[in-house]
Amino acid sequence: MKFVIATALEAAALILAVLPQSAQPAASSSDSAARRCTDLARFTLPGSDLQISKAEAVAPAAAGTTRIAPSASPLSVAMPGYCRIEGSFERRTGVAGKSYALNFALALPEDWNGRFLFQGGGGLNGTVNPPFGAQAAGDAPALARGFAVVSTDSGHKGAGFDAAFMQDQLAALNFAQGSVGKVTRVAKQIIAAYYGRPPRYSYFDGCSTGGREAMLGAQRYPDEFDGIIAGAPAMETGRSNIGLKWAAAAYNRAAPVDASGMPLPAQLLSTSDKRLLMSRLLSDCDALDGQKDGLIFNFGACRFDPAELRCSGPKTDTCLSPDQVDAVKTAFAGPRSSGGIQVYPAFPYDGGIAAEGSGIPGLLNGPTIPVGGPNTAKTMDVDAVVAADRANGVQDLVDTADWTNLSSFFGRGGKILFYHGLSDPWFSALQSLKYYQNLAAAIGGAEAVRASSRIFLVPGMGHCGGGPVTLDRFDLLSAVVDWTEHGKAPEQVVTTGPSLPGQSRPLCAWPAHAQYTGSDDPSRAASYVCRE
């Protein structure tokens, strides 16, 4: 079936004629809003197989009663009443008789602020998450602020890292690139019809896979978005998995083995060994920002070397064996080709690298590779795995690490904010920094890129959030809105976090970092300055 997509401006005129009269925004009462919402169940788009499967009015919710996910803490802000739409389009039967469609959920708040936000996904997608827009939004998700928010499964159903959908060409293409543009255009047309006007500003906010999709917003759809937040983007997963396999091989060579001879990389370092490493790391680098607090803000000046702890004699609790030292140094240094080319960036030594417990453990505990079974190899032919990665056509479409031509996006005033946890054990924060530096080189240097983009590196934070000692709660959504709509570039944002109650710091745009002034209350962000 031919799929016709109008622009949002065309939709305001065209689709109001399609929408049932009772659904047009003539009244403002709650009852009228509820009727307009339920009437959207009959909404159609000319030339499209769009089908709305659910249209229901959701009542306002008091602070502390709404969760963005079952395991998440309740939101500390009230949620507005909104119309929740669930729908699908591009429905078809694909490879092996399996059903496919682009499924989405769209939240339309009663008191709309004229803004639209696309909420990025995670993993290999396959699930339509609640459209709240909470990532990197501090204490108030986008929906609570009056944004219309959409989320999608990117065109297939699945859980976690189930890649079976990749056997279907269109499903693979939708995951790689297509779903971002297609869902954006459909969502904007529904918004234009429901409110009687298109969004004034459009934003994208995502982390991990959602961060990669955010990069797609700037790279592939430069006319669709005005402001973008890309967190810990999975921009080069073939190479990042090579980096993790390299680290696994380094650990496996030195790790103890089980009864069958299989390496036990998680047992390479004992609890006391990890405590020793972290103690020396913090001794070397913590105070470089003027304050000993477990947070290494001045990571660029950190020159920690695990070789400082190498035993001169037998192994004791006060030193590391040569094999342990070599394994840690090799793992964190990242893989190089036979010609000495860095294949994937190093991982920084940071305060969260020994993190344990829930979530993704810190890299010091041994690498966790998100796809495939346990990696027991002790050697690695870097050249061969790089060649295989380059020959992977799907990977080539999925990756966003090499495209730096954002002239159209920046040319129309688009802004993009990156952020990345320095203790991320899946994707090195230095990969995001490398892309940012490559972007600067492509468009004329550091000052040129700072006119349209900033990157924030978060001490102690793991993948998209979390960490035993970190300040991982910050509001980049306000920052990108202020920059996009009011020209106020974000030099810093204040960050807090549940692991350090009562503490706040400025999170500074790289290359600056938070530096304690030496006076006033060290627990308050106001006592720090951003310094290069």
C-alpha positions as CSV (number, residue, x, y, z in Angstrom):
1,M,0.0,0.0,0.0
2,K,1.3,3.4,-0.9
3,F,1.8,5.4,2.3
4,V,1.3,9.2,1.9
5,I,2.7,11.6,4.5
6,A,1.7,15.2,4.6
7,T,3.7,17.9,6.4
8,A,2.4,19.1,9.7
9,L,1.4,22.4,8.2
10,E,-0.7,20.7,5.5
11,A,-2.2,18.5,8.2
12,A,-3.8,21.4,10.1
13,A,-5.9,22.2,7.0
14,L,-6.3,18.8,5.5
15,I,-7.0,16.5,8.4
16,L,-9.4,18.6,10.3
17,A,-11.8,17.7,7.4
18,V,-11.2,14.0,8.2
19,L,-11.6,14.3,11.9
20,P,-15.1,13.9,13.2
21,Q,-16.7,17.3,14.0
22,S,-17.1,16.4,17.7
23,A,-13.3,15.8,17.9
24,Q,-12.4,19.3,16.6
25,P,-11.2,21.6,19.4
26,A,-14.2,23.9,19.8
27,A,-14.7,23.5,23.6
28,S,-12.3,23.6,26.5
29,S,-14.1,21.7,29.2
30,S,-12.9,18.4,30.6
31,D,-16.0,16.6,29.2
32,S,-15.4,18.1,25.8
33,A,-11.7,17.1,25.9
34,A,-12.7,13.5,26.9
35,R,-15.1,13.3,23.9
36,R,-12.6,14.7,21.5
37,C,-10.1,12.1,22.7
38,T,-12.4,9.1,22.4
39,D,-13.5,10.3,19.0
40,L,-9.9,9.9,17.8
41,A,-10.5,6.2,17.7
42,R,-12.1,6.9,14.3
43,F,-9.2,9.1,13.1
44,T,-7.7,8.2,9.7
45,L,-5.1,9.5,7.4
46,P,-5.7,9.7,3.6
47,G,-3.5,7.1,1.8
48,S,-2.4,5.4,5.0
49,D,-3.4,2.3,6.8
50,L,-3.2,4.1,10.1
51,Q,-5.5,2.5,12.8
52,I,-6.1,3.9,16.2
53,S,-6.7,0.9,18.6
54,K,-7.2,3.0,21.7
55,A,-8.1,6.6,22.5
56,E,-8.8,7.2,26.2
57,A,-8.8,10.3,28.4
58,V,-6.4,9.9,31.4
59,A,-7.4,11.9,34.5
60,P,-4.9,14.2,36.2
61,A,-2.7,12.5,38.8
62,A,-1.4,13.9,42.1
63,A,2.3,14.0,42.8
64,G,3.7,10.7,44.0
65,T,1.1,8.6,42.2
66,T,2.5,8.1,38.7
67,R,5.4,5.8,37.8
68,I,7.2,6.0,34.4
69,A,8.0,2.3,34.8
70,P,6.9,-0.4,37.3
71,S,10.3,-0.4,39.0
72,A,10.7,3.4,39.1
73,S,10.0,5.6,42.0
74,P,6.8,7.7,41.8
75,L,7.1,11.0,40.1
76,S,7.4,14.0,42.6
77,V,5.3,16.2,40.3
78,A,1.6,16.1,39.4
79,M,0.6,14.8,36.0
80,P,-1.9,16.6,33.8
81,G,-5.0,15.2,32.3
82,Y,-4.2,13.9,28.8
83,C,-5.5,11.9,25.8
84,R,-3.6,8.7,25.3
85,I,-3.6,7.3,21.8
86,E,-2.4,3.9,20.8
87,G,-2.1,3.1,17.1
88,S,-0.3,1.4,14.3
89,F,0.4,1.7,10.6
90,E,2.4,0.0,8.0
91,R,0.8,-3.3,9.1
92,R,1.9,-6.3,7.0
93,T,3.0,-9.9,7.1
94,G,6.7,-10.3,6.8
95,V,9.4,-13.0,6.8
96,A,8.2,-16.4,8.1
97,G,4.6,-15.2,8.2
98,K,5.2,-12.9,11.1
99,S,3.1,-9.8,11.6
100,Y,4.8,-6.4,11.7
101,A,3.6,-2.9,12.2
102,L,4.9,0.5,13.4
103,N,3.2,0.7,16.8
104,F,3.1,3.9,18.8
105,A,1.6,5.7,21.8
106,L,0.9,9.4,21.8
107,A,0.1,11.5,24.9
108,L,-1.9,14.7,24.2
109,P,-2.1,16.9,27.3
110,E,-5.2,19.0,27.9
111,D,-3.1,22.1,28.5
112,W,-0.7,21.8,25.5
113,N,2.3,24.1,25.4
114,G,2.7,23.8,21.6
115,R,5.7,21.5,21.8
116,F,6.2,17.9,20.6
117,L,8.7,15.4,21.9
118,F,9.8,12.1,20.5
119,Q,10.8,9.7,23.3
120,G,13.6,7.4,22.2
121,G,13.6,3.6,22.9
122,G,16.1,1.2,24.3
123,G,17.9,-2.1,23.6
124,L,16.6,-3.4,20.3
125,N,13.2,-1.8,21.0
126,G,10.2,-4.0,20.3
127,T,8.1,-2.4,23.1
128,V,6.0,0.8,23.2
129,N,6.9,2.4,26.4
130,P,4.6,4.9,28.2
131,P,5.0,8.3,26.5
132,F,6.1,10.5,29.4
133,G,9.5,12.0,28.2
134,A,11.3,11.6,31.5
135,Q,14.9,11.0,30.3
136,A,17.3,13.7,31.3
137,A,14.3,15.9,32.3
138,G,15.1,16.3,36.0
139,D,12.1,16.0,38.2
140,A,9.4,17.0,35.7
141,P,8.9,14.8,32.5
142,A,7.9,16.4,29.3
143,L,4.3,15.4,29.6
144,A,4.0,17.1,33.0
145,R,5.2,20.3,31.4
146,G,2.6,20.2,28.6
147,F,4.5,18.5,25.8
148,A,2.8,16.1,23.4
149,V,4.9,13.0,23.6
150,V,5.2,10.0,21.3
151,S,7.0,6.6,21.8
152,T,7.2,3.6,19.4
153,D,8.5,0.0,19.2
154,S,10.3,1.0,15.9
155,G,8.3,-1.5,13.8
156,H,8.5,-4.9,15.5
157,K,7.6,-6.7,18.7
158,G,10.3,-8.2,21.0
159,A,12.0,-7.9,24.3
160,G,15.6,-7.0,25.3
161,F,18.0,-7.9,22.6
162,D,15.9,-10.3,20.5
163,A,17.3,-9.6,17.0
164,A,15.0,-12.1,15.1
165,F,13.2,-9.2,13.5
166,M,16.4,-8.3,11.6
167,Q,15.6,-11.2,9.2
168,D,12.8,-9.0,7.8
169,Q,14.1,-6.3,5.5
170,L,11.6,-3.5,6.3
171,A,11.7,-4.3,10.0
172,A,15.5,-4.0,10.0
173,L,15.3,-0.7,8.0
174,N,12.7,0.7,10.3
175,F,14.9,-0.1,13.3
176,A,18.0,1.2,11.7
177,Q,16.6,4.6,10.5
178,G,13.0,4.7,9.1
179,S,10.8,4.6,12.2
180,V,12.0,7.9,13.5
181,G,10.9,9.9,10.4
182,K,7.7,7.9,9.9
183,V,6.4,8.0,13.4
184,T,7.3,11.7,13.7
185,R,5.3,12.7,10.7
186,V,2.2,10.6,11.7
187,A,2.4,12.0,15.3
188,K,2.6,15.6,14.1
189,Q,-0.4,15.1,11.8
190,I,-2.5,13.7,14.7
191,I,-1.3,16.6,16.9
192,A,-2.2,19.2,14.2
193,A,-5.7,17.7,13.8
194,Y,-6.4,17.4,17.6
195,Y,-5.3,20.9,18.6
196,G,-6.0,22.6,15.3
197,R,-2.4,23.6,14.7
198,P,1.0,21.9,14.3
199,P,3.7,22.0,17.0
200,R,5.6,25.2,17.3
201,Y,8.8,23.3,18.3
202,S,9.7,19.7,18.0
203,Y,12.3,17.9,20.2
204,F,13.8,14.4,20.6
205,D,15.1,12.9,23.9
206,G,16.6,9.5,24.3
207,C,19.4,7.5,25.8
208,S,21.4,4.4,24.6
209,T,19.4,3.2,21.6
210,G,17.3,6.3,22.1
211,G,20.4,8.3,22.0
212,R,21.3,6.7,18.6
213,E,17.8,7.5,17.4
214,A,18.3,11.1,18.7
215,M,21.4,11.3,16.5
216,L,19.3,10.1,13.6
217,G,16.9,13.0,14.2
218,A,19.8,15.4,13.5
219,Q,21.5,13.3,10.8
220,R,18.7,11.9,8.7
221,Y,15.7,14.1,9.5
222,P,17.2,17.6,9.9
223,D,13.8,19.3,9.1
224,E,11.8,17.5,11.7
225,F,13.4,18.5,15.0
226,D,14.5,21.8,16.5
227,G,16.2,20.5,19.7
228,I,17.7,17.1,20.5
229,I,19.1,15.4,23.6
230,A,21.3,12.3,22.9
231,G,22.4,10.4,25.9
232,A,25.1,7.6,25.9
233,P,24.2,6.9,22.2
234,A,24.6,3.4,20.9
235,M,26.2,4.9,17.9
236,E,28.6,2.1,16.9
237,T,27.4,-1.1,18.6
238,G,29.6,-3.4,16.4
239,R,32.7,-1.6,17.5
240,S,31.6,-1.2,21.1
241,N,31.0,-5.0,21.3
242,I,34.5,-5.4,19.9
243,G,35.7,-3.2,22.8
244,L,33.9,-5.4,25.3
245,K,35.1,-8.7,23.8
246,W,38.6,-7.3,23.9
247,A,38.2,-6.5,27.6
248,A,36.7,-10.0,28.2
249,A,39.6,-11.7,26.6
250,A,42.0,-9.7,28.8
251,Y,40.1,-10.7,31.9
252,N,39.8,-14.3,30.8
253,R,43.5,-14.7,30.4
254,A,44.2,-13.8,34.0
255,A,41.1,-15.0,35.7
256,P,40.7,-18.2,37.7
257,V,38.9,-21.1,36.0
258,D,36.1,-23.4,37.0
259,A,36.2,-27.2,37.2
260,S,35.8,-27.5,33.4
261,G,38.6,-25.0,32.7
262,M,36.3,-22.1,31.8
263,P,37.5,-18.7,32.9
264,L,35.7,-16.8,35.7
265,P,36.3,-13.2,34.8
266,A,34.1,-11.8,37.6
267,Q,36.6,-13.4,40.0
268,L,39.7,-11.8,38.6
269,L,39.6,-9.1,41.3
270,S,38.5,-9.8,44.8
271,T,36.5,-7.3,46.8
272,S,39.6,-6.1,48.5
273,D,41.4,-5.8,45.2
274,K,38.7,-3.6,43.8
275,R,38.6,-1.6,47.0
276,L,42.4,-1.1,46.7
277,L,42.1,0.1,43.0
278,M,39.3,2.5,43.8
279,S,41.2,3.9,46.8
280,R,44.3,4.6,44.8
281,L,42.2,6.0,41.9
282,L,40.4,8.4,44.2
283,S,43.6,9.3,46.0
284,D,45.2,10.3,42.6
285,C,42.2,12.0,40.9
286,D,39.3,12.9,43.3
287,A,40.7,16.1,44.6
288,L,41.8,17.5,41.2
289,D,38.5,19.4,41.1
290,G,39.2,20.9,44.5
291,Q,37.0,18.6,46.6
292,K,37.3,15.1,47.9
293,D,33.8,13.7,47.5
294,G,34.1,10.6,45.4
295,L,33.3,12.5,42.2
296,I,36.1,12.9,39.6
297,F,34.9,16.0,37.7
298,N,38.4,16.9,36.4
299,F,38.7,13.5,34.6
300,G,40.9,15.0,31.9
301,A,43.7,15.6,34.4
302,C,43.5,12.2,35.9
303,R,46.6,10.2,35.3
304,F,45.8,7.0,37.3
305,D,47.8,3.9,36.3
306,P,46.9,0.5,37.8
307,A,50.7,-0.3,37.5
308,E,51.1,1.8,40.6
309,L,49.7,-1.1,42.5
310,R,51.8,-3.9,41.0
311,C,53.2,-6.2,43.6
312,S,57.0,-6.2,43.9
313,G,56.9,-9.6,45.5
314,P,54.1,-12.1,46.4
315,K,50.5,-11.1,46.0
316,T,49.0,-9.5,49.1
317,D,45.9,-7.4,49.9
318,T,48.0,-4.3,49.5
319,C,49.0,-4.9,45.8
320,L,47.9,-6.5,42.6
321,S,49.6,-9.3,40.7
322,P,51.3,-8.5,37.4
323,D,48.6,-10.5,35.6
324,Q,45.8,-8.5,37.3
325,V,47.4,-5.2,36.5
326,D,48.0,-6.2,32.8
327,A,44.4,-7.4,32.5
328,V,42.9,-4.2,33.9
329,K,45.2,-1.9,31.9
330,T,44.5,-3.9,28.7
331,A,40.7,-4.0,29.2
332,F,40.4,-0.3,29.8
333,A,42.8,0.8,27.1
334,G,40.6,-0.6,24.3
335,P,41.4,-2.7,21.2
336,R,44.0,-1.7,18.6
337,S,44.5,-3.2,15.2
338,S,47.8,-4.9,14.1
339,G,48.8,-1.5,12.7
340,G,48.2,0.2,16.0
341,I,44.9,1.9,15.1
342,Q,42.5,2.4,18.0
343,V,39.5,0.4,17.0
344,Y,37.3,1.5,19.9
345,P,38.1,4.2,22.5
346,A,39.5,3.5,25.9
347,F,37.2,3.4,29.0
348,P,37.9,6.2,31.5
349,Y,39.0,5.4,35.0
350,D,36.1,6.8,37.1
351,G,34.5,6.6,40.5
352,G,31.7,4.1,39.3
353,I,33.8,1.5,37.6
354,A,33.5,-0.9,40.5
355,A,29.7,-0.6,40.8
356,E,27.8,-3.7,41.7
357,G,24.2,-4.7,42.5
358,S,21.3,-3.9,40.2
359,G,21.7,-2.7,36.7
360,I,24.8,-3.0,34.6
361,P,27.9,-3.6,36.8
362,G,31.0,-1.5,36.5
363,L,33.6,-2.6,34.0
364,L,36.1,-3.4,36.9
365,N,33.8,-6.4,37.6
366,G,34.4,-7.8,34.1
367,P,32.7,-6.8,30.9
368,T,29.0,-7.5,30.3
369,I,28.3,-8.0,26.6
370,P,24.6,-7.3,25.8
371,V,24.4,-9.8,22.9
372,G,25.5,-13.4,22.5
373,G,26.4,-15.9,25.2
374,P,29.3,-15.8,27.7
375,N,32.6,-14.8,26.1
376,T,35.2,-17.3,27.1
377,A,37.9,-16.5,24.5
378,K,41.4,-15.6,25.8
379,T,42.7,-14.2,22.5
380,M,41.2,-11.9,19.9
381,D,42.1,-11.3,16.2
382,V,41.2,-7.6,16.1
383,D,41.8,-7.2,12.4
384,A,39.4,-10.2,11.6
385,V,36.6,-8.9,13.8
386,V,36.9,-5.4,12.5
387,A,36.7,-6.8,8.9
388,A,33.5,-8.7,9.8
389,D,32.0,-5.6,11.4
390,R,32.7,-3.6,8.2
391,A,31.1,-6.3,6.1
392,N,27.9,-6.2,8.1
393,G,25.4,-4.2,6.0
394,V,22.8,-3.9,8.7
395,Q,25.4,-2.6,11.1
396,D,26.5,0.0,8.6
397,L,22.9,1.3,8.4
398,V,22.4,1.3,12.2
399,D,25.6,3.1,13.1
400,T,25.6,6.9,13.5
401,A,29.2,7.4,14.5
402,D,30.6,8.6,11.2
403,W,28.0,11.1,9.9
404,T,29.1,14.6,10.9
405,N,27.4,16.7,8.2
406,L,24.7,18.5,10.2
407,S,24.7,21.6,8.0
408,S,21.0,21.5,7.3
409,F,20.0,20.8,11.0
410,F,22.4,23.5,12.3
411,G,21.6,25.8,9.4
412,R,17.9,26.1,10.5
413,G,18.9,26.7,14.1
414,G,18.8,23.2,15.4
415,K,20.5,22.4,18.7
416,I,21.8,19.1,20.1
417,L,23.0,18.2,23.6
418,F,25.0,15.1,24.3
419,Y,25.5,13.5,27.7
420,H,27.3,10.4,28.9
421,G,28.2,8.8,32.2
422,L,32.0,8.4,32.7
423,S,31.4,5.0,34.3
424,D,29.3,3.6,31.5
425,P,30.5,0.0,31.1
426,W,28.7,-0.6,27.7
427,F,29.6,2.4,25.6
428,S,32.7,4.4,26.5
429,A,32.0,8.1,27.3
430,L,35.1,8.8,25.2
431,Q,33.3,7.5,22.1
432,S,30.7,10.3,22.5
433,L,33.5,12.8,23.1
434,K,35.3,11.5,20.0
435,Y,32.1,12.1,17.9
436,Y,31.7,15.5,19.3
437,Q,35.3,16.4,18.5
438,N,34.9,14.9,15.0
439,L,31.8,17.0,14.6
440,A,33.7,20.1,15.6
441,A,36.4,19.3,13.1
442,A,33.8,18.9,10.3
443,I,32.1,22.2,10.9
444,G,35.1,24.5,11.6
445,G,36.4,23.9,15.1
446,A,35.5,24.1,18.8
447,E,33.8,27.5,18.7
448,A,31.8,26.5,15.6
449,V,30.4,23.4,17.2
450,R,29.6,25.2,20.5
451,A,27.3,27.5,18.6
452,S,24.9,24.6,18.1
453,S,26.0,21.7,20.3
454,R,27.3,20.9,23.8
455,I,28.4,17.7,25.6
456,F,28.1,16.9,29.3
457,L,30.2,14.1,30.9
458,V,28.8,12.8,34.2
459,P,31.2,11.5,36.9
460,G,30.2,8.2,38.5
461,M,27.2,7.6,36.3
462,G,26.7,4.3,34.6
463,H,24.7,3.6,31.5
464,C,22.1,6.3,31.2
465,G,22.0,6.7,35.0
466,G,22.7,5.1,38.3
467,G,25.9,4.5,40.2
468,P,26.9,4.1,43.9
469,V,28.3,7.7,44.1
470,T,27.0,10.0,41.4
471,L,24.8,13.0,40.7
472,D,22.7,11.7,37.8
473,R,19.6,13.8,38.0
474,F,19.8,16.8,35.7
475,D,17.4,18.7,33.5
476,L,18.7,19.0,29.9
477,L,15.2,19.3,28.6
478,S,14.9,22.8,30.0
479,A,18.4,23.5,28.7
480,V,17.7,22.5,25.1
481,V,14.3,24.4,25.1
482,D,16.0,27.6,26.5
483,W,18.7,27.3,23.9
484,T,16.4,26.5,21.0
485,E,13.7,29.0,21.7
486,H,15.5,31.8,23.6
487,G,19.1,31.5,22.4
488,K,20.4,30.8,25.9
489,A,23.3,28.4,25.5
490,P,23.8,26.0,28.4
491,E,27.2,26.5,30.0
492,Q,26.1,24.3,33.0
493,V,23.1,22.6,34.5
494,V,22.7,21.8,38.2
495,T,22.8,18.1,39.0
496,T,21.7,16.1,42.0
497,G,21.1,12.4,42.7
498,P,19.6,9.9,45.2
499,S,23.0,8.4,46.0
500,L,24.3,11.7,47.4
501,P,21.3,13.3,49.1
502,G,21.7,17.0,49.9
503,Q,24.5,17.4,47.4
504,S,24.4,19.4,44.2
505,R,27.0,20.4,41.6
506,P,27.2,22.2,38.3
507,L,27.4,19.8,35.4
508,C,29.6,21.8,33.0
509,A,29.7,21.7,29.2
510,W,33.0,20.1,28.1
511,P,35.8,21.0,28.1
512,A,35.0,22.7,31.4
513,H,34.5,20.9,34.6
514,A,33.1,21.7,38.1
515,Q,35.9,23.2,40.3
516,Y,35.4,24.0,43.9
517,T,36.1,27.6,44.7
518,G,37.6,26.8,48.1
519,S,35.0,28.7,50.1
520,D,31.3,28.4,51.0
521,D,29.4,25.2,51.4
522,P,31.0,22.4,49.3
523,S,27.6,20.6,49.1
524,R,26.1,23.4,47.0
525,A,26.4,23.9,43.3
526,A,26.8,27.6,43.9
527,S,30.2,26.9,45.5
528,Y,31.7,25.7,42.2
529,V,32.7,27.3,39.0
530,C,33.0,25.8,35.5
531,R,36.7,25.8,34.6
532,E,38.7,24.3,31.7
